[in-house]
Amino acid sequence: MSRKKRVKDSLLAKHKKKNARMHKNNKPKYISKAERAKMEEEQAQMEQSPEVNDGTEKES
């Protein structure tokens, strides 16, 4: 029984490692609460202040 278990565990471990290598970085990068607040604040400032246009871009 222990030999069967050892072989099964070995194959299962190899399968898990292979699967982990294939499916990495599925989750988005973690952003802390402080970073999220900082990003929201910067975005709010960008929306409030109009961007300065130097006249090189064409307006449609």
CHARMM internal coordinates of N, CA and C (Angstrom, degrees):
IC EDIT
DIST 1 N 1 CA 1.4465
DIST 1 CA 1 C 1.5253
ANGL 1 N 1 CA 1 C 111.11
DIST 1 C 2 N 1.3215
ANGL 1 CA 1 C 2 N 117.35
DIHE 1 N 1 CA 1 C 2 N -39.96
DIST 2 N 2 CA 1.4591
ANGL 1 C 2 N 2 CA 119.11
DIHE 1 CA 1 C 2 N 2 CA -176.46
DIST 2 CA 2 C 1.5299
ANGL 2 N 2 CA 2 C 110.83
DIHE 1 C 2 N 2 CA 2 C -69.35
DIST 2 C 3 N 1.3452
ANGL 2 CA 2 C 3 N 117.44
DIHE 2 N 2 CA 2 C 3 N -31.90
DIST 3 N 3 CA 1.4611
ANGL 2 C 3 N 3 CA 119.33
DIHE 2 CA 2 C 3 N 3 CA 178.58
DIST 3 CA 3 C 1.5289
ANGL 3 N 3 CA 3 C 110.18
DIHE 2 C 3 N 3 CA 3 C -66.05
DIST 3 C 4 N 1.3251
ANGL 3 CA 3 C 4 N 116.04
DIHE 3 N 3 CA 3 C 4 N -43.09
DIST 4 N 4 CA 1.4663
ANGL 3 C 4 N 4 CA 120.46
DIHE 3 CA 3 C 4 N 4 CA 178.70
DIST 4 CA 4 C 1.5308
ANGL 4 N 4 CA 4 C 110.15
DIHE 3 C 4 N 4 CA 4 C -61.35
DIST 4 C 5 N 1.3154
ANGL 4 CA 4 C 5 N 115.41
DIHE 4 N 4 CA 4 C 5 N -43.68
DIST 5 N 5 CA 1.4671
ANGL 4 C 5 N 5 CA 120.13
DIHE 4 CA 4 C 5 N 5 CA -179.21
DIST 5 CA 5 C 1.5286
ANGL 5 N 5 CA 5 C 110.61
DIHE 4 C 5 N 5 CA 5 C -63.70
DIST 5 C 6 N 1.3168
ANGL 5 CA 5 C 6 N 116.69
DIHE 5 N 5 CA 5 C 6 N -42.49
DIST 6 N 6 CA 1.4568
ANGL 5 C 6 N 6 CA 121.13
DIHE 5 CA 5 C 6 N 6 CA -179.07
DIST 6 CA 6 C 1.5328
ANGL 6 N 6 CA 6 C 111.04
DIHE 5 C 6 N 6 CA 6 C -63.21
DIST 6 C 7 N 1.3357
ANGL 6 CA 6 C 7 N 116.61
DIHE 6 N 6 CA 6 C 7 N -43.07
DIST 7 N 7 CA 1.4633
ANGL 6 C 7 N 7 CA 120.95
DIHE 6 CA 6 C 7 N 7 CA 179.07
DIST 7 CA 7 C 1.5236
ANGL 7 N 7 CA 7 C 110.14
DIHE 6 C 7 N 7 CA 7 C -66.19
DIST 7 C 8 N 1.3200
ANGL 7 CA 7 C 8 N 115.59
DIHE 7 N 7 CA 7 C 8 N -44.74
DIST 8 N 8 CA 1.4637
ANGL 7 C 8 N 8 CA 120.17
DIHE 7 CA 7 C 8 N 8 CA 179.89
DIST 8 CA 8 C 1.5288
ANGL 8 N 8 CA 8 C 110.62
DIHE 7 C 8 N 8 CA 8 C -61.32
DIST 8 C 9 N 1.3237
ANGL 8 CA 8 C 9 N 117.02
DIHE 8 N 8 CA 8 C 9 N -45.55
DIST 9 N 9 CA 1.4610
ANGL 8 C 9 N 9 CA 121.09
DIHE 8 CA 8 C 9 N 9 CA 179.62
DIST 9 CA 9 C 1.5294
ANGL 9 N 9 CA 9 C 111.37
DIHE 8 C 9 N 9 CA 9 C -62.82
DIST 9 C 10 N 1.3357
ANGL 9 CA 9 C 10 N 115.89
DIHE 9 N 9 CA 9 C 10 N -38.68
DIST 10 N 10 CA 1.4541
ANGL 9 C 10 N 10 CA 120.51
DIHE 9 CA 9 C 10 N 10 CA 179.50
DIST 10 CA 10 C 1.5257
ANGL 10 N 10 CA 10 C 110.78
DIHE 9 C 10 N 10 CA 10 C -63.65
DIST 10 C 11 N 1.3221
ANGL 10 CA 10 C 11 N 116.67
DIHE 10 N 10 CA 10 C 11 N -47.33
DIST 11 N 11 CA 1.4624
ANGL 10 C 11 N 11 CA 120.81
DIHE 10 CA 10 C 11 N 11 CA 179.93
DIST 11 CA 11 C 1.5255
ANGL 11 N 11 CA 11 C 111.36
DIHE 10 C 11 N 11 CA 11 C -66.20
DIST 11 C 12 N 1.3166
ANGL 11 CA 11 C 12 N 116.11
DIHE 11 N 11 CA 11 C 12 N -38.88
DIST 12 N 12 CA 1.4553
ANGL 11 C 12 N 12 CA 120.39
DIHE 11 CA 11 C 12 N 12 CA 178.99
DIST 12 CA 12 C 1.5331
ANGL 12 N 12 CA 12 C 110.91
DIHE 11 C 12 N 12 CA 12 C -64.81
DIST 12 C 13 N 1.3180
ANGL 12 CA 12 C 13 N 116.85
DIHE 12 N 12 CA 12 C 13 N -40.61
DIST 13 N 13 CA 1.4619
ANGL 12 C 13 N 13 CA 121.00
DIHE 12 CA 12 C 13 N 13 CA 179.02
DIST 13 CA 13 C 1.5284
ANGL 13 N 13 CA 13 C 110.50
DIHE 12 C 13 N 13 CA 13 C -64.36
DIST 13 C 14 N 1.3384
ANGL 13 CA 13 C 14 N 116.82
DIHE 13 N 13 CA 13 C 14 N -42.18
DIST 14 N 14 CA 1.4635
ANGL 13 C 14 N 14 CA 120.18
DIHE 13 CA 13 C 14 N 14 CA 177.84
DIST 14 CA 14 C 1.5190
ANGL 14 N 14 CA 14 C 110.75
DIHE 13 C 14 N 14 CA 14 C -62.02
DIST 14 C 15 N 1.3240
ANGL 14 CA 14 C 15 N 116.16
DIHE 14 N 14 CA 14 C 15 N -41.94
DIST 15 N 15 CA 1.4608
ANGL 14 C 15 N 15 CA 121.18
DIHE 14 CA 14 C 15 N 15 CA 179.96
DIST 15 CA 15 C 1.5300
ANGL 15 N 15 CA 15 C 110.87
DIHE 14 C 15 N 15 CA 15 C -63.81
DIST 15 C 16 N 1.3270
ANGL 15 CA 15 C 16 N 116.67
DIHE 15 N 15 CA 15 C 16 N -42.93
DIST 16 N 16 CA 1.4643
ANGL 15 C 16 N 16 CA 120.61
DIHE 15 CA 15 C 16 N 16 CA 179.48
DIST 16 CA 16 C 1.5307
ANGL 16 N 16 CA 16 C 110.97
DIHE 15 C 16 N 16 CA 16 C -63.54
DIST 16 C 17 N 1.3339
ANGL 16 CA 16 C 17 N 117.01
DIHE 16 N 16 CA 16 C 17 N -41.26
DIST 17 N 17 CA 1.4634
ANGL 16 C 17 N 17 CA 120.75
DIHE 16 CA 16 C 17 N 17 CA 179.57
DIST 17 CA 17 C 1.5231
ANGL 17 N 17 CA 17 C 110.77
DIHE 16 C 17 N 17 CA 17 C -65.13
DIST 17 C 18 N 1.3366
ANGL 17 CA 17 C 18 N 116.44
DIHE 17 N 17 CA 17 C 18 N -42.19
DIST 18 N 18 CA 1.4603
ANGL 17 C 18 N 18 CA 121.00
DIHE 17 CA 17 C 18 N 18 CA 178.98
DIST 18 CA 18 C 1.5247
ANGL 18 N 18 CA 18 C 109.85
DIHE 17 C 18 N 18 CA 18 C -62.45
DIST 18 C 19 N 1.3174
ANGL 18 CA 18 C 19 N 116.17
DIHE 18 N 18 CA 18 C 19 N -44.54
DIST 19 N 19 CA 1.4569
ANGL 18 C 19 N 19 CA 121.75
DIHE 18 CA 18 C 19 N 19 CA -179.94
DIST 19 CA 19 C 1.5252
ANGL 19 N 19 CA 19 C 110.88
DIHE 18 C 19 N 19 CA 19 C -63.11
DIST 19 C 20 N 1.3205
ANGL 19 CA 19 C 20 N 116.55
DIHE 19 N 19 CA 19 C 20 N -41.02
DIST 20 N 20 CA 1.4632
ANGL 19 C 20 N 20 CA 120.98
DIHE 19 CA 19 C 20 N 20 CA -179.37
DIST 20 CA 20 C 1.5246
ANGL 20 N 20 CA 20 C 110.67
DIHE 19 C 20 N 20 CA 20 C -65.65
DIST 20 C 21 N 1.3361
ANGL 20 CA 20 C 21 N 117.49
DIHE 20 N 20 CA 20 C 21 N -37.62
DIST 21 N 21 CA 1.4562
ANGL 20 C 21 N 21 CA 120.90
DIHE 20 CA 20 C 21 N 21 CA 178.67
DIST 21 CA 21 C 1.5219
ANGL 21 N 21 CA 21 C 111.16
DIHE 20 C 21 N 21 CA 21 C -67.29
DIST 21 C 22 N 1.3207
ANGL 21 CA 21 C 22 N 116.76
DIHE 21 N 21 CA 21 C 22 N -36.28
DIST 22 N 22 CA 1.4611
ANGL 21 C 22 N 22 CA 120.87
DIHE 21 CA 21 C 22 N 22 CA -177.68
DIST 22 CA 22 C 1.5212
ANGL 22 N 22 CA 22 C 112.01
DIHE 21 C 22 N 22 CA 22 C -73.24
DIST 22 C 23 N 1.3159
ANGL 22 CA 22 C 23 N 117.86
DIHE 22 N 22 CA 22 C 23 N -34.57
DIST 23 N 23 CA 1.4616
ANGL 22 C 23 N 23 CA 122.07
DIHE 22 CA 22 C 23 N 23 CA -172.73
DIST 23 CA 23 C 1.5197
ANGL 23 N 23 CA 23 C 111.77
DIHE 22 C 23 N 23 CA 23 C -115.02
DIST 23 C 24 N 1.3131
ANGL 23 CA 23 C 24 N 116.78
DIHE 23 N 23 CA 23 C 24 N 58.97
DIST 24 N 24 CA 1.4585
ANGL 23 C 24 N 24 CA 118.01
DIHE 23 CA 23 C 24 N 24 CA 178.18
DIST 24 CA 24 C 1.5200
ANGL 24 N 24 CA 24 C 110.24
DIHE 23 C 24 N 24 CA 24 C -98.34
DIST 24 C 25 N 1.2797
ANGL 24 CA 24 C 25 N 115.54
DIHE 24 N 24 CA 24 C 25 N 156.80
DIST 25 N 25 CA 1.4679
ANGL 24 C 25 N 25 CA 124.21
DIHE 24 CA 24 C 25 N 25 CA 178.00
DIST 25 CA 25 C 1.5272
ANGL 25 N 25 CA 25 C 113.33
DIHE 24 C 25 N 25 CA 25 C 60.65
DIST 25 C 26 N 1.3025
ANGL 25 CA 25 C 26 N 117.29
DIHE 25 N 25 CA 25 C 26 N 43.75
DIST 26 N 26 CA 1.4570
ANGL 25 C 26 N 26 CA 120.27
DIHE 25 CA 25 C 26 N 26 CA 175.25
DIST 26 CA 26 C 1.5200
ANGL 26 N 26 CA 26 C 111.00
DIHE 25 C 26 N 26 CA 26 C -82.11
DIST 26 C 27 N 1.3153
ANGL 26 CA 26 C 27 N 116.08
DIHE 26 N 26 CA 26 C 27 N -25.03
DIST 27 N 27 CA 1.4568
ANGL 26 C 27 N 27 CA 119.94
DIHE 26 CA 26 C 27 N 27 CA -177.86
DIST 27 CA 27 C 1.5231
ANGL 27 N 27 CA 27 C 109.65
DIHE 26 C 27 N 27 CA 27 C -90.07
DIST 27 C 28 N 1.3156
ANGL 27 CA 27 C 28 N 116.86
DIHE 27 N 27 CA 27 C 28 N 147.10
DIST 28 N 28 CA 1.4637
ANGL 27 C 28 N 28 CA 118.64
DIHE 27 CA 27 C 28 N 28 CA 174.64
DIST 28 CA 28 C 1.5297
ANGL 28 N 28 CA 28 C 110.00
DIHE 27 C 28 N 28 CA 28 C -70.03
DIST 28 C 29 N 1.3188
ANGL 28 CA 28 C 29 N 115.77
DIHE 28 N 28 CA 28 C 29 N 156.18
DIST 29 N 29 CA 1.4545
ANGL 28 C 29 N 29 CA 120.90
DIHE 28 CA 28 C 29 N 29 CA -179.62
DIST 29 CA 29 C 1.5263
ANGL 29 N 29 CA 29 C 109.64
DIHE 28 C 29 N 29 CA 29 C -62.71
DIST 29 C 30 N 1.3374
ANGL 29 CA 29 C 30 N 116.54
DIHE 29 N 29 CA 29 C 30 N 138.80
DIST 30 N 30 CA 1.4630
ANGL 29 C 30 N 30 CA 121.44
DIHE 29 CA 29 C 30 N 30 CA -179.03
DIST 30 CA 30 C 1.5201
ANGL 30 N 30 CA 30 C 109.87
DIHE 29 C 30 N 30 CA 30 C -71.08
DIST 30 C 31 N 1.3213
ANGL 30 CA 30 C 31 N 115.90
DIHE 30 N 30 CA 30 C 31 N 132.05
DIST 31 N 31 CA 1.4573
ANGL 30 C 31 N 31 CA 122.29
DIHE 30 CA 30 C 31 N 31 CA 175.78
DIST 31 CA 31 C 1.5266
ANGL 31 N 31 CA 31 C 107.04
DIHE 30 C 31 N 31 CA 31 C -120.64
DIST 31 C 32 N 1.3240
ANGL 31 CA 31 C 32 N 115.71
DIHE 31 N 31 CA 31 C 32 N 122.87
DIST 32 N 32 CA 1.4614
ANGL 31 C 32 N 32 CA 120.05
DIHE 31 CA 31 C 32 N 32 CA -176.69
DIST 32 CA 32 C 1.5210
ANGL 32 N 32 CA 32 C 111.03
DIHE 31 C 32 N 32 CA 32 C -67.09
DIST 32 C 33 N 1.3214
ANGL 32 CA 32 C 33 N 114.45
DIHE 32 N 32 CA 32 C 33 N 163.15
DIST 33 N 33 CA 1.4611
ANGL 32 C 33 N 33 CA 120.76
DIHE 32 CA 32 C 33 N 33 CA -178.95
DIST 33 CA 33 C 1.5298
ANGL 33 N 33 CA 33 C 110.79
DIHE 32 C 33 N 33 CA 33 C -60.89
DIST 33 C 34 N 1.3251
ANGL 33 CA 33 C 34 N 116.67
DIHE 33 N 33 CA 33 C 34 N -39.85
DIST 34 N 34 CA 1.4644
ANGL 33 C 34 N 34 CA 121.10
DIHE 33 CA 33 C 34 N 34 CA 179.53
DIST 34 CA 34 C 1.5277
ANGL 34 N 34 CA 34 C 110.61
DIHE 33 C 34 N 34 CA 34 C -65.27
DIST 34 C 35 N 1.3357
ANGL 34 CA 34 C 35 N 116.64
DIHE 34 N 34 CA 34 C 35 N -40.90
DIST 35 N 35 CA 1.4616
ANGL 34 C 35 N 35 CA 120.38
DIHE 34 CA 34 C 35 N 35 CA 178.46
DIST 35 CA 35 C 1.5228
ANGL 35 N 35 CA 35 C 110.99
DIHE 34 C 35 N 35 CA 35 C -64.93
DIST 35 C 36 N 1.3358
ANGL 35 CA 35 C 36 N 116.64
DIHE 35 N 35 CA 35 C 36 N -40.70
DIST 36 N 36 CA 1.4680
ANGL 35 C 36 N 36 CA 120.40
DIHE 35 CA 35 C 36 N 36 CA 178.74
DIST 36 CA 36 C 1.5241
ANGL 36 N 36 CA 36 C 110.55
DIHE 35 C 36 N 36 CA 36 C -62.49
DIST 36 C 37 N 1.3351
ANGL 36 CA 36 C 37 N 116.59
DIHE 36 N 36 CA 36 C 37 N -42.17
DIST 37 N 37 CA 1.4637
ANGL 36 C 37 N 37 CA 120.76
DIHE 36 CA 36 C 37 N 37 CA 178.92
DIST 37 CA 37 C 1.5284
ANGL 37 N 37 CA 37 C 110.21
DIHE 36 C 37 N 37 CA 37 C -63.97
DIST 37 C 38 N 1.3240
ANGL 37 CA 37 C 38 N 116.31
DIHE 37 N 37 CA 37 C 38 N -41.20
DIST 38 N 38 CA 1.4579
ANGL 37 C 38 N 38 CA 121.03
DIHE 37 CA 37 C 38 N 38 CA 179.33
DIST 38 CA 38 C 1.5321
ANGL 38 N 38 CA 38 C 110.49
DIHE 37 C 38 N 38 CA 38 C -63.77
DIST 38 C 39 N 1.3332
ANGL 38 CA 38 C 39 N 116.74
DIHE 38 N 38 CA 38 C 39 N -42.66
DIST 39 N 39 CA 1.4637
ANGL 38 C 39 N 39 CA 120.56
DIHE 38 CA 38 C 39 N 39 CA 179.54
DIST 39 CA 39 C 1.5277
ANGL 39 N 39 CA 39 C 111.10
DIHE 38 C 39 N 39 CA 39 C -64.87
DIST 39 C 40 N 1.3350
ANGL 39 CA 39 C 40 N 116.84
DIHE 39 N 39 CA 39 C 40 N -40.98
DIST 40 N 40 CA 1.4630
ANGL 39 C 40 N 40 CA 120.72
DIHE 39 CA 39 C 40 N 40 CA 178.55
DIST 40 CA 40 C 1.5299
ANGL 40 N 40 CA 40 C 110.73
DIHE 39 C 40 N 40 CA 40 C -63.85
DIST 40 C 41 N 1.3258
ANGL 40 CA 40 C 41 N 116.23
DIHE 40 N 40 CA 40 C 41 N -40.11
DIST 41 N 41 CA 1.4629
ANGL 40 C 41 N 41 CA 120.74
DIHE 40 CA 40 C 41 N 41 CA 179.43
DIST 41 CA 41 C 1.5290
ANGL 41 N 41 CA 41 C 110.71
DIHE 40 C 41 N 41 CA 41 C -64.32
DIST 41 C 42 N 1.3352
ANGL 41 CA 41 C 42 N 116.42
DIHE 41 N 41 CA 41 C 42 N -43.74
DIST 42 N 42 CA 1.4613
ANGL 41 C 42 N 42 CA 120.41
DIHE 41 CA 41 C 42 N 42 CA 178.52
DIST 42 CA 42 C 1.5279
ANGL 42 N 42 CA 42 C 110.93
DIHE 41 C 42 N 42 CA 42 C -63.28
DIST 42 C 43 N 1.3294
ANGL 42 CA 42 C 43 N 116.08
DIHE 42 N 42 CA 42 C 43 N -40.71
DIST 43 N 43 CA 1.4565
ANGL 42 C 43 N 43 CA 120.43
DIHE 42 CA 42 C 43 N 43 CA 179.79
DIST 43 CA 43 C 1.5336
ANGL 43 N 43 CA 43 C 110.53
DIHE 42 C 43 N 43 CA 43 C -65.09
DIST 43 C 44 N 1.3226
ANGL 43 CA 43 C 44 N 116.65
DIHE 43 N 43 CA 43 C 44 N -40.03
DIST 44 N 44 CA 1.4607
ANGL 43 C 44 N 44 CA 120.63
DIHE 43 CA 43 C 44 N 44 CA 178.54
DIST 44 CA 44 C 1.5292
ANGL 44 N 44 CA 44 C 110.52
DIHE 43 C 44 N 44 CA 44 C -64.29
DIST 44 C 45 N 1.3197
ANGL 44 CA 44 C 45 N 116.90
DIHE 44 N 44 CA 44 C 45 N -38.64
DIST 45 N 45 CA 1.4609
ANGL 44 C 45 N 45 CA 120.52
DIHE 44 CA 44 C 45 N 45 CA 178.31
DIST 45 CA 45 C 1.5228
ANGL 45 N 45 CA 45 C 110.93
DIHE 44 C 45 N 45 CA 45 C -66.41
DIST 45 C 46 N 1.3261
ANGL 45 CA 45 C 46 N 116.52
DIHE 45 N 45 CA 45 C 46 N -38.00
DIST 46 N 46 CA 1.4670
ANGL 45 C 46 N 46 CA 120.64
DIHE 45 CA 45 C 46 N 46 CA 179.29
DIST 46 CA 46 C 1.5230
ANGL 46 N 46 CA 46 C 110.30
DIHE 45 C 46 N 46 CA 46 C -65.17
DIST 46 C 47 N 1.3216
ANGL 46 CA 46 C 47 N 117.18
DIHE 46 N 46 CA 46 C 47 N -38.71
DIST 47 N 47 CA 1.4553
ANGL 46 C 47 N 47 CA 121.02
DIHE 46 CA 46 C 47 N 47 CA -178.90
DIST 47 CA 47 C 1.5262
ANGL 47 N 47 CA 47 C 111.24
DIHE 46 C 47 N 47 CA 47 C -71.56
DIST 47 C 48 N 1.3237
ANGL 47 CA 47 C 48 N 117.14
DIHE 47 N 47 CA 47 C 48 N -35.03
DIST 48 N 48 CA 1.4594
ANGL 47 C 48 N 48 CA 121.02
DIHE 47 CA 47 C 48 N 48 CA -178.25
DIST 48 CA 48 C 1.5216
ANGL 48 N 48 CA 48 C 111.83
DIHE 47 C 48 N 48 CA 48 C -72.39
DIST 48 C 49 N 1.3063
ANGL 48 CA 48 C 49 N 116.85
DIHE 48 N 48 CA 48 C 49 N -45.33
DIST 49 N 49 CA 1.4652
ANGL 48 C 49 N 49 CA 119.59
DIHE 48 CA 48 C 49 N 49 CA -176.98
DIST 49 CA 49 C 1.5266
ANGL 49 N 49 CA 49 C 109.47
DIHE 48 C 49 N 49 CA 49 C -88.43
DIST 49 C 50 N 1.3400
ANGL 49 CA 49 C 50 N 117.29
DIHE 49 N 49 CA 49 C 50 N 125.39
DIST 50 N 50 CA 1.4707
ANGL 49 C 50 N 50 CA 119.32
DIHE 49 CA 49 C 50 N 50 CA 178.12
DIST 50 CA 50 C 1.5201
ANGL 50 N 50 CA 50 C 109.74
DIHE 49 C 50 N 50 CA 50 C -69.54
DIST 50 C 51 N 1.3256
ANGL 50 CA 50 C 51 N 115.49
DIHE 50 N 50 CA 50 C 51 N 143.88
DIST 51 N 51 CA 1.4605
ANGL 50 C 51 N 51 CA 119.64
DIHE 50 CA 50 C 51 N 51 CA -179.10
DIST 51 CA 51 C 1.5217
ANGL 51 N 51 CA 51 C 109.32
DIHE 50 C 51 N 51 CA 51 C -74.65
DIST 51 C 52 N 1.3065
ANGL 51 CA 51 C 52 N 115.31
DIHE 51 N 51 CA 51 C 52 N 141.50
DIST 52 N 52 CA 1.4578
ANGL 51 C 52 N 52 CA 121.15
DIHE 51 CA 51 C 52 N 52 CA 179.15
DIST 52 CA 52 C 1.5189
ANGL 52 N 52 CA 52 C 107.55
DIHE 51 C 52 N 52 CA 52 C -80.77
DIST 52 C 53 N 1.3200
ANGL 52 CA 52 C 53 N 116.24
DIHE 52 N 52 CA 52 C 53 N 126.24
DIST 53 N 53 CA 1.4502
ANGL 52 C 53 N 53 CA 121.52
DIHE 52 CA 52 C 53 N 53 CA -178.97
DIST 53 CA 53 C 1.5199
ANGL 53 N 53 CA 53 C 108.18
DIHE 52 C 53 N 53 CA 53 C -105.32
DIST 53 C 54 N 1.3434
ANGL 53 CA 53 C 54 N 117.18
DIHE 53 N 53 CA 53 C 54 N 125.71
DIST 54 N 54 CA 1.4544
ANGL 53 C 54 N 54 CA 120.02
DIHE 53 CA 53 C 54 N 54 CA -177.93
DIST 54 CA 54 C 1.5210
ANGL 54 N 54 CA 54 C 113.09
DIHE 53 C 54 N 54 CA 54 C -88.28
DIST 54 C 55 N 1.3134
ANGL 54 CA 54 C 55 N 118.27
DIHE 54 N 54 CA 54 C 55 N 4.68
DIST 55 N 55 CA 1.4489
ANGL 54 C 55 N 55 CA 122.14
DIHE 54 CA 54 C 55 N 55 CA 175.47
DIST 55 CA 55 C 1.5141
ANGL 55 N 55 CA 55 C 114.27
DIHE 54 C 55 N 55 CA 55 C 87.48
DIST 55 C 56 N 1.3217
ANGL 55 CA 55 C 56 N 119.06
DIHE 55 N 55 CA 55 C 56 N -1.06
DIST 56 N 56 CA 1.4596
ANGL 55 C 56 N 56 CA 120.71
DIHE 55 CA 55 C 56 N 56 CA -179.21
DIST 56 CA 56 C 1.5209
ANGL 56 N 56 CA 56 C 112.07
DIHE 55 C 56 N 56 CA 56 C -83.21
DIST 56 C 57 N 1.3029
ANGL 56 CA 56 C 57 N 117.84
DIHE 56 N 56 CA 56 C 57 N -21.54
DIST 57 N 57 CA 1.4602
ANGL 56 C 57 N 57 CA 120.90
DIHE 56 CA 56 C 57 N 57 CA -179.15
DIST 57 CA 57 C 1.5219
ANGL 57 N 57 CA 57 C 109.80
DIHE 56 C 57 N 57 CA 57 C -90.04
DIST 57 C 58 N 1.3214
ANGL 57 CA 57 C 58 N 115.16
DIHE 57 N 57 CA 57 C 58 N 145.51
DIST 58 N 58 CA 1.4571
ANGL 57 C 58 N 58 CA 119.93
DIHE 57 CA 57 C 58 N 58 CA 177.51
DIST 58 CA 58 C 1.5137
ANGL 58 N 58 CA 58 C 109.21
DIHE 57 C 58 N 58 CA 58 C -84.58
DIST 58 C 59 N 1.3093
ANGL 58 CA 58 C 59 N 116.21
DIHE 58 N 58 CA 58 C 59 N 137.06
DIST 59 N 59 CA 1.4553
ANGL 58 C 59 N 59 CA 120.24
DIHE 58 CA 58 C 59 N 59 CA 177.33
DIST 59 CA 59 C 1.5123
ANGL 59 N 59 CA 59 C 108.42
DIHE 58 C 59 N 59 CA 59 C -100.52
DIST 59 C 60 N 1.3320
ANGL 59 CA 59 C 60 N 116.98
DIHE 59 N 59 CA 59 C 60 N 134.24
DIST 60 N 60 CA 1.4619
ANGL 59 C 60 N 60 CA 120.75
DIHE 59 CA 59 C 60 N 60 CA -178.14
DIST 60 CA 60 C 1.4954
ANGL 60 N 60 CA 60 C 111.88
DIHE 59 C 60 N 60 CA 60 C -95.00
END
COOR INIT
IC SEED 1 N 1 CA 1 C
IC BUILD
